[in-house]
């Protein structure tokens, strides 16, 4: 009976560890970075939908958001490979 419990616990640990490693490899282990990326994309969409350019500030904001999106993507990629 003890050996069955041991084997069951071992299989559960292996399954959970495997799931965690797959999640990390696919970027799933970075929920805050992925959430930030989603929010930045939403912000860019809102800026694009704004009526006028606001003296060039809207266009500059779009450029800065694009830059931030690139940095977040680079951070996710860096974490995935290190």
Phi, psi and omega in degrees: 000317180297323181293326177293318178296317179299314180296319179298312179297319179297317178295322177296316179298316180297317180297313180295318179296316178298316178298319178297315181294320177295318178299317179294320182293331181262007179091357181290346180275010183232063186297327181287321178293318179294321177295319178299318179298317177298316181294320178296319178296321177294320178297318179298318179298318179294320178296319178297326183280348181298149187293305185237175187281344178061046177069028179091350183289324178297314180297319178295319179298319178299317178298318179293322177294319177301318178296318179296319177301315178299319179293319179295317178299319178296321178295319177297316180296319178300314180295327180292328185260357180237000000 
